[in-house]
């Protein structure tokens, strides 16, 4: 049995990196491992002791007994300063690096919550982006046949093109509407509640699209595309917010990329199901469109068993007990006091801000550079040419000698590259950081756009240029998957605090979808006017976004939300103690120190 040697007491006179002391003399016990104290956190070192060995512990050693009791021996009655590690810190620490002792771990509950939220919501976004591409000719023929059955007349080319354009554009328009709903829903229903409610906008249209051919109604398809757009607009904002608030700060980046991973998986699955010999045929296309309801149904069944965001429960619902229970389930241990204190400090720091609407967000000086950064990153993400690259990809593959019937397989291969690189990003985002990945990604897209412009201009004069074009497409996809696609939504979660985060996602989501809609509307005309040189425009946008990131965006890896806001406080030229009704008012002095 282990013997309790001393009582842990808070000691205000201890060195800053310590803060606790034990006051009793040494004695015999069975230790698990021993940590030697020294001149600061860097001096701690591990000294293993046999678990069955009973011995006196030398002076100055912090001992963790088998029952996790923290024990200390001192050679004199004088206080001995120690850095106490709690069960919370011990469970997730890197033994070789004491600075990471407060790290969290990927528990089963956290992993499953992440997968269910991303598969049930983000997957649908990607799936519905690509689901109408393969059967487009079959669906347009259905529009024409249905119109003929009703009127005994056929649609002229302009009317059919207009109807199809409306069908396609309903998706980004619905996404814009969904972005405007983010704030009211997450504040009223919570993050998890908003995701559950959002399934209505997936299951209902899935049924309608699946029945559209039997009902002989193309109006059902158009209305359904609007609803799945609303679903995508909500999920593309709420899922990153939910996961960012569930994750410990050392996993926030990796889990923040998971929604983008499932978007790319959704695109790939839609491309695979969209093969002509699978579902992109006369009988199969309604099933292809209706399958979007399956992930939503699974999420509706499973997500209620997982925790709500602890930050939402504590800061907005003021339910400390529920927040603590949610954190305990997510972290896998009972001692969550450190994290609860951090959330409470955030709550105290922004009490004066109250509810932050979009209008108020634009007026707050303390959030000026955060807001500008969100707008620049979201616009840069969509206006950097990603949709144009996919638009041009089929022509590039054909010019390189790929048979028309095989282009669908090459396109799916490109989708697989996108998925693979997003998986890579999950593993490197906490190693390389957000800022480096953004710079690397936009720089790669910039280079690819420039080389692609040259290759397209010379492809009729130099025989091997089409192959250079294919390399540029793949390089662009890799670059976008590394930074521009996954990181902006993650940064919105990190650079805003609880009160302003919903409004920030509304702004970011609106910019995302309006930019998406604008590119889809304008690019065909740019392509007709400029041809291959249209990619010069996207190269300029990539260059300007890269310069902005280099000059303004800080690294957020491993920092708490309050620490990140302190960095922006200097850029916004506001003091640590913010003006009345500004975010971060009454910031605790201990947190203010950089």
C-alpha positions in Angstrom: 0.0 0.0 0.0 1.1 3.5 -0.7 1.5 5.9 2.1 0.3 9.5 1.7 3.4 11.6 2.7 2.1 15.1 2.4 -0.8 17.4 1.6 -0.8 19.4 -1.6 -1.3 23.1 -0.9 -1.5 26.1 -3.2 1.6 28.2 -2.4 1.6 31.8 -3.6 5.3 32.2 -3.0 6.4 29.3 -5.2 8.3 29.9 -8.4 6.0 30.8 -11.3 6.4 27.4 -13.1 5.5 25.5 -10.0 2.8 26.8 -7.7 2.2 23.9 -5.3 4.1 22.5 -2.3 4.2 19.4 0.0 5.2 19.8 3.6 5.8 16.3 5.1 9.0 14.2 5.6 10.1 11.2 3.6 8.9 7.6 4.2 8.6 4.2 2.6 6.0 3.4 -0.1 5.7 1.6 -3.4 6.3 4.0 -6.2 5.2 3.8 -9.8 7.6 6.3 -11.3 9.6 9.2 -10.0 10.1 12.7 -11.4 13.1 14.7 -10.3 12.6 18.4 -9.6 15.0 21.1 -10.8 15.3 24.6 -12.1 12.1 24.8 -14.1 9.9 22.6 -16.3 12.8 21.7 -18.6 14.7 20.1 -15.8 12.2 17.4 -15.1 13.4 13.9 -15.9 12.0 10.4 -15.4 13.5 7.9 -13.0 11.9 4.5 -13.2 11.5 2.5 -10.0 10.5 -1.2 -9.7 6.8 -1.4 -8.9 7.3 -3.9 -6.1 10.3 -2.2 -4.6 9.9 -0.5 -1.3 12.4 2.2 -0.5 13.0 5.7 0.8 12.7 8.4 -1.8 15.6 10.8 -1.9 15.1 14.5 -1.3 13.5 16.6 -4.1 11.7 13.8 -5.9 8.1 13.9 -7.0 6.6 10.4 -7.0 3.5 9.0 -8.6 2.3 6.0 -6.7 0.4 3.1 -8.2 -2.9 4.6 -7.0 -1.9 7.9 -8.7 -1.4 9.6 -5.4 1.1 12.4 -5.7 3.8 11.9 -3.1 6.9 13.9 -2.3 9.8 13.4 0.1 11.9 16.3 1.5 15.0 16.1 3.6 13.9 18.9 5.9 10.7 20.4 7.2 11.1 23.3 4.7 8.7 23.6 1.9 9.7 21.8 -1.3 8.3 23.3 -4.5 7.0 20.9 -7.1 5.2 21.1 -10.4 2.2 18.8 -9.7 0.8 16.9 -12.7 -2.8 16.0 -12.4 -4.4 12.9 -14.0 -5.6 15.2 -16.8 -2.1 16.2 -17.6 -0.5 12.8 -17.0 -2.9 11.0 -19.4 -2.0 13.0 -22.4 1.6 14.2 -21.8 4.6 13.6 -23.9 7.0 12.0 -21.3 10.0 13.7 -23.0 8.5 17.2 -23.2 7.0 18.6 -20.0 5.6 21.6 -22.0 3.1 19.2 -23.5 1.8 17.6 -20.3 -1.5 19.4 -20.6 -2.2 17.7 -24.0 -5.5 15.8 -24.5 -5.9 12.5 -26.3 -8.2 11.2 -29.0 -10.7 9.2 -26.9 -13.2 6.8 -28.4 -16.1 9.2 -27.6 -14.3 12.2 -29.3 -13.3 10.1 -32.3 -16.8 8.7 -32.9 -18.4 12.1 -32.4 -16.1 13.5 -35.0 -16.8 10.8 -37.5 -20.6 10.8 -37.0 -20.7 14.6 -37.3 -18.5 14.7 -40.4 -20.0 11.7 -42.2 -23.6 12.8 -41.5 -23.1 16.4 -42.6 -19.9 17.2 -44.4 -20.0 14.1 -46.5 -23.4 15.2 -48.0 -21.9 18.6 -49.0 -19.2 16.8 -51.1 -21.6 14.2 -52.4 -24.2 16.8 -53.6 -21.5 18.9 -55.3 -20.6 16.0 -57.6 -23.8 13.9 -57.8 -25.4 15.8 -60.7 -22.3 16.0 -62.9 -22.3 12.5 -64.3 -26.1 12.1 -65.0 -26.5 15.7 -66.3 -27.4 14.7 -69.8 -29.9 12.1 -68.6 -31.5 14.6 -66.3 -31.8 17.2 -69.0 -33.4 14.6 -71.2 -35.9 13.9 -68.4 -36.7 17.7 -68.2 -37.4 17.7 -71.9 -39.5 14.6 -71.9 -41.5 15.7 -68.9 -42.2 19.1 -70.5 -43.2 17.3 -73.7 -45.7 15.1 -71.8 -47.3 18.2 -70.3 -47.4 20.5 -73.3 -46.9 18.3 -76.3 -44.0 20.6 -77.1 -40.2 20.5 -76.6 -37.9 22.9 -74.7 -35.7 24.9 -77.0 -32.0 24.9 -76.3 -32.0 28.2 -74.4 -34.9 27.2 -72.1 -33.3 23.8 -71.3 -30.0 25.4 -70.5 -31.7 28.0 -68.3 -33.6 25.3 -66.4 -30.4 23.2 -65.9 -28.5 26.3 -64.8 -31.2 27.0 -62.2 -31.0 23.4 -61.0 -27.2 23.6 -60.6 -27.2 27.2 -59.1 -29.9 26.3 -56.5 -27.2 24.5 -54.6 -24.8 27.4 -53.8 -27.9 29.7 -53.4 -29.2 27.3 -50.7 -25.7 27.2 -49.2 -25.9 31.0 -48.8 -29.3 30.8 -47.1 -27.9 28.0 -44.8 -25.0 30.2 -43.8 -27.4 33.0 -42.7 -29.2 30.4 -40.5 -26.1 29.3 -38.7 -26.1 32.0 -36.0 -29.7 31.7 -34.9 -29.7 27.9 -34.9 -26.4 27.3 -33.0 -27.3 29.9 -30.4 -30.8 28.6 -29.8 -30.4 24.8 -30.4 -26.7 24.3 -29.7 -24.0 22.9 -32.0 -25.2 19.3 -31.9 -28.9 20.4 -31.9 -28.3 22.4 -35.1 -26.7 19.4 -36.8 -29.6 17.2 -35.9 -32.2 19.8 -37.1 -30.2 20.2 -40.3 -30.9 16.6 -41.3 -34.4 17.7 -42.3 -32.8 19.5 -45.2 -31.2 16.2 -46.4 -33.7 13.5 -45.7 -36.7 15.3 -47.2 -35.0 16.3 -50.5 -33.5 12.8 -50.8 -37.0 11.3 -50.8 -38.2 13.9 -53.2 -35.3 13.5 -55.7 -35.6 9.7 -55.4 -39.3 9.9 -56.4 -38.9 12.7 -59.0 -38.9 10.4 -62.0 -41.9 8.4 -60.9 -43.7 11.7 -60.1 -42.7 13.1 -63.5 -41.7 16.4 -61.9 -38.4 18.2 -62.4 -39.7 20.9 -60.0 -39.0 18.4 -57.2 -35.4 18.2 -58.3 -35.0 22.0 -58.4 -36.6 22.5 -55.0 -34.6 19.6 -53.5 -31.3 21.1 -54.8 -32.2 24.3 -52.9 -32.8 22.2 -49.7 -29.6 20.2 -49.9 -27.8 23.5 -50.5 -29.2 24.8 -47.2 -28.0 21.6 -45.6 -24.5 22.1 -47.0 -24.5 25.8 -46.0 -25.3 24.8 -42.4 -23.0 21.8 -42.2 -20.0 23.5 -43.7 -20.1 26.0 -40.8 -21.6 24.1 -37.9 -19.4 21.0 -38.1 -16.1 22.8 -37.9 -17.5 24.9 -35.0 -18.7 21.8 -33.2 -15.5 19.8 -33.6 -13.3 22.8 -32.8 -15.1 23.2 -29.5 -15.0 19.5 -28.6 -11.3 19.0 -29.3 -8.4 19.7 -26.9 -6.1 22.4 -28.3 -3.4 19.9 -29.4 -5.9 18.0 -31.6 -8.0 21.0 -32.7 -6.1 21.3 -36.1 -6.3 17.6 -37.0 -10.0 17.3 -36.1 -10.7 20.6 -37.8 -9.5 19.1 -41.1 -11.8 16.1 -40.8 -14.9 17.9 -42.2 -12.9 18.7 -45.3 -11.8 15.1 -45.6 -15.4 13.9 -45.6 -16.3 16.6 -48.2 -13.6 15.1 -50.5 -14.7 11.6 -49.7 -18.3 12.6 -50.6 -17.1 14.0 -53.9 -15.2 10.8 -54.6 -18.1 8.5 -53.7 -20.4 10.5 -56.0 -17.9 10.2 -58.8 -17.7 6.4 -58.2 -21.4 5.9 -58.0 -21.7 8.2 -61.1 -19.9 5.8 -63.4 -22.2 5.0 -66.3 -22.2 1.3 -65.5 -23.1 1.9 -61.8 -25.9 4.6 -61.3 -25.4 7.2 -64.0 -27.9 5.5 -66.3 -31.6 5.8 -67.2 -32.8 3.7 -64.2 -30.1 4.6 -61.7 -29.9 8.4 -61.6 -32.8 9.0 -59.2 -31.2 6.5 -56.8 -27.9 8.4 -57.2 -29.5 11.6 -56.1 -31.6 10.0 -53.3 -28.6 8.3 -51.5 -27.7 11.6 -49.9 -30.3 10.9 -47.2 -28.5 7.8 -45.9 -25.7 9.6 -44.0 -28.3 12.0 -42.6 -30.5 9.2 -41.3 -27.5 7.6 -39.6 -26.5 10.8 -38.0 -30.1 11.4 -36.7 -29.9 7.9 -35.0 -26.4 8.1 -33.5 -25.4 11.7 -32.8 -27.9 12.2 -29.9 -25.8 9.7 -27.8 -22.8 12.1 -28.0 -22.0 15.2 -26.0 -23.0 18.8 -26.8 -20.2 21.3 -27.0 -18.9 21.9 -23.4 -18.2 25.6 -24.3 -21.8 26.1 -25.4 -23.1 24.4 -22.3 -21.0 26.4 -19.9 -20.8 29.9 -21.6 -24.2 30.1 -23.3 -26.4 27.7 -21.3 -24.7 28.4 -17.9 -24.9 24.7 -17.1 -21.6 24.0 -15.4 -22.6 20.4 -14.4 -23.5 19.4 -17.9 -20.4 21.0 -19.3 -18.2 19.1 -16.8 -19.9 15.8 -17.6 -19.4 16.4 -21.4 -15.7 17.2 -20.9 -15.2 14.1 -18.8 -16.8 11.9 -21.5 -14.7 13.6 -24.2 -11.4 13.5 -22.4 -11.7 10.1 -20.8 -10.8 11.2 -17.2 -12.6 12.9 -14.4 -10.2 15.7 -13.6 -11.2 18.4 -16.1 -10.7 21.3 -13.8 -7.9 22.9 -15.8 -10.0 23.0 -19.0 -13.2 24.1 -17.1 -11.1 27.0 -15.7 -9.9 28.0 -19.2 -13.5 28.0 -20.5 -14.7 30.0 -17.5 -11.9 32.5 -18.1 -13.0 32.9 -21.7 -16.6 33.4 -20.4 -15.5 36.1 -17.9 -13.2 37.7 -20.5 -16.1 38.3 -23.0 -19.0 38.9 -20.6 -19.2 42.5 -21.7 -19.6 41.5 -25.4 -22.9 39.7 -24.9 -24.6 38.5 -28.1 -22.5 39.5 -31.1 -24.6 40.0 -34.3 -23.2 40.2 -37.8 -23.8 44.0 -37.7 -22.0 44.3 -34.4 -19.2 42.2 -35.6 -18.5 44.6 -38.4 -18.4 47.5 -35.9 -16.1 46.0 -33.3 -12.5 47.3 -33.5 -11.2 44.5 -31.4 -12.3 42.0 -34.1 -11.4 44.0 -37.2 -8.4 42.0 -38.5 -10.0 38.7 -37.6 -13.1 39.6 -39.7 -10.9 40.8 -42.7 -8.9 37.6 -42.5 -12.0 35.4 -42.7 -13.3 37.3 -45.7 -10.0 37.2 -47.5 -9.4 33.5 -46.8 -12.9 32.4 -47.7 -12.9 34.5 -50.9 -9.4 33.3 -51.8 -10.5 29.7 -51.3 -13.3 29.9 -53.9 -11.9 32.5 -56.3 -8.5 30.8 -56.6 -9.8 28.7 -59.5 -10.6 25.3 -57.9 -13.9 25.1 -59.8 -12.3 26.2 -63.0 -9.6 23.5 -62.7 -12.3 20.8 -62.5 -14.2 22.5 -65.4 -11.1 22.3 -67.6 -9.9 18.9 -66.4 -12.0 16.9 -68.8 -10.8 18.9 -71.8 -7.2 18.5 -70.6 -7.5 14.8 -70.3 -9.1 14.5 -73.7 -6.4 16.6 -75.3 -3.8 14.3 -73.7 -5.3 11.3 -75.5 -7.6 9.9 -72.9 -10.7 8.3 -74.5 -14.0 10.0 -73.8 -15.4 6.9 -72.1 -12.4 6.7 -69.8 -12.4 10.4 -68.7 -14.7 9.5 -65.8 -12.1 7.1 -64.3 -9.3 9.7 -64.6 -11.6 12.3 -62.9 -12.3 9.8 -60.1 -8.5 9.3 -59.8 -8.1 13.0 -59.3 -10.8 12.8 -56.6 -8.8 10.0 -54.9 -5.6 12.3 -54.9 -7.7 15.0 -53.2 -8.8 12.5 -50.5 -5.3 11.2 -49.9 -3.8 14.7 -49.6 -6.5 15.8 -47.1 -5.6 12.7 -45.0 -2.0 13.8 -45.1 -3.0 17.3 -44.0 -4.7 15.8 -40.9 -1.4 14.4 -39.8 0.8 17.4 -40.6 -1.5 20.3 -39.5 -0.4 20.0 -35.8 3.3 19.5 -36.9 3.7 22.2 -39.5 0.9 24.6 -38.3 -1.9 26.4 -40.1 0.1 29.3 -41.5 2.7 27.2 -43.3 0.0 25.0 -44.8 -1.9 28.0 -46.1 1.3 29.6 -47.6 2.4 26.3 -49.1 -1.1 25.5 -50.5 -1.8 28.9 -52.1 1.8 29.1 -53.5 1.4 25.7 -55.1 -2.0 26.8 -56.7 -0.3 30.0 -57.9 2.5 28.1 -59.6 0.1 25.5 -61.1 -2.1 28.3 -62.6 0.9 30.0 -64.2 2.4 26.8 -65.7 -1.1 25.6 -66.8 -1.7 28.9 -68.7 1.6 28.4 -70.6 0.8 24.7 -71.2 -2.7 25.4 -72.6 -1.4 28.2 -74.8 1.3 25.9 -76.3 -0.5 22.6 -76.4 -1.3 22.8 -80.1 2.4 23.5 -81.0 4.3 21.2 -78.6 3.1 17.6 -78.5 3.9 16.8 -74.9 2.3 20.0 -73.4 -1.0 18.2 -72.6 0.9 16.0 -70.2 2.3 19.1 -68.5 -1.3 20.3 -68.2 -2.3 17.0 -66.4 0.6 17.5 -64.0 -0.6 21.0 -63.3 -4.1 19.8 -62.6 -2.8 17.2 -60.1 -0.4 19.7 -58.5 -3.2 22.2 -58.1 -5.5 19.6 -56.5 -2.7 18.7 -54.1 -2.0 22.4 -53.2 -5.7 23.2 -52.6 -6.1 20.0 -50.4 -3.2 21.0 -48.2 -4.2 24.5 -47.3 -6.9 26.5 -49.1 -9.6 23.9 -48.7 -9.4 22.7 -45.1 -7.7 25.5 -43.1 -10.0 28.6 -43.5 -13.0 27.0 -41.6 -10.6 25.8 -38.9 -9.2 29.3 -38.5 -12.6 30.8 -38.0 -13.1 28.5 -35.0 -9.7 29.5 -33.6 -9.5 33.3 -34.1 -13.0 34.1 -32.6 -14.3 33.5 -29.1 -17.6 32.0 -28.1 -19.8 35.1 -28.4 -18.6 36.1 -31.8 -18.0 32.7 -33.4 -21.5 32.1 -34.8 -21.6 35.6 -36.5 -18.1 35.0 -37.9 -19.2 31.7 -39.4 -22.2 33.4 -40.9 -19.9 36.0 -42.6 -17.4 33.4 -43.7 -20.1 31.0 -45.0 -21.8 33.8 -46.9 -18.6 34.8 -48.6 -17.8 31.2 -49.4 -21.1 30.5 -51.1 -21.4 33.9 -52.8 -17.9 33.4 -54.2 -18.8 29.9 -55.3 -22.0 31.1 -57.0 -20.1 34.0 -58.7 -17.4 31.7 -60.1 -20.0 29.3 -61.5 -21.9 32.2 -63.1 -19.0 34.2 -64.5 -16.3 31.7 -65.4 -18.0 30.3 -68.6 -18.0 33.9 -69.9 -14.4 34.5 -68.8 -13.4 31.2 -70.5 -15.0 32.3 -73.8 -13.3 35.7 -73.7 -9.8 34.7 -72.4 -9.6 31.0 -73.1 -6.4 29.5 -71.6 -5.4 32.9 -70.2 -8.4 32.9 -67.8 -6.1 31.2 -65.3 -4.0 34.3 -65.0 -6.9 35.9 -63.1 -6.8 33.0 -60.6 -3.0 33.2 -60.3 -3.3 36.9 -59.3 -5.9 36.0 -56.7 -3.6 33.2 -55.3 -0.7 35.7 -55.2 -2.6 38.4 -53.3 -4.0 35.8 -50.8 -0.5 34.4 -50.2 0.8 37.9 -49.5 -2.0 38.7 -47.1 -1.4 35.4 -45.2 2.3 36.1 -45.0 1.8 39.6 -43.6 -1.3 39.1 -41.3 -2.2 35.6 -40.4 -0.4 34.4 -37.2 0.3 30.8 -36.3 -2.5 29.4 -34.0 -1.1 25.9 -33.4 -1.2 24.8 -29.8 -2.6 28.1 -28.5 -5.8 28.7 -26.5 -8.6 30.8 -28.0 -7.8 33.6 -25.6 -4.0 33.5 -26.5 -4.9 33.8 -30.2 -7.2 36.7 -29.6 -4.3 38.4 -27.6 -2.2 38.2 -30.8 -4.9 39.9 -32.8 -5.4 42.5 -30.1 -2.0 44.0 -31.0 -2.9 44.1 -34.7 -6.3 45.8 -33.9 -4.4 48.4 -31.7 -6.6 47.7 -28.7 -5.3 47.3 -25.1 -5.5 44.1 -23.1 -8.5 45.6 -21.2 -11.0 46.1 -24.0 -13.5 49.0 -24.1 -16.9 48.5 -22.8 -18.9 46.0 -24.9 -15.9 45.0 -26.8 -14.9 41.3 -26.9 -12.3 40.2 -24.3 -13.4 42.9 -21.9 -11.9 42.5 -18.4 -9.3 40.0 -19.6 -7.7 38.3 -16.6 -4.1 39.6 -16.0 -2.6 36.1 -16.0 -3.9 35.4 -19.5 -2.9 38.8 -20.8 0.8 38.1 -20.5 2.3 36.9 -23.7 
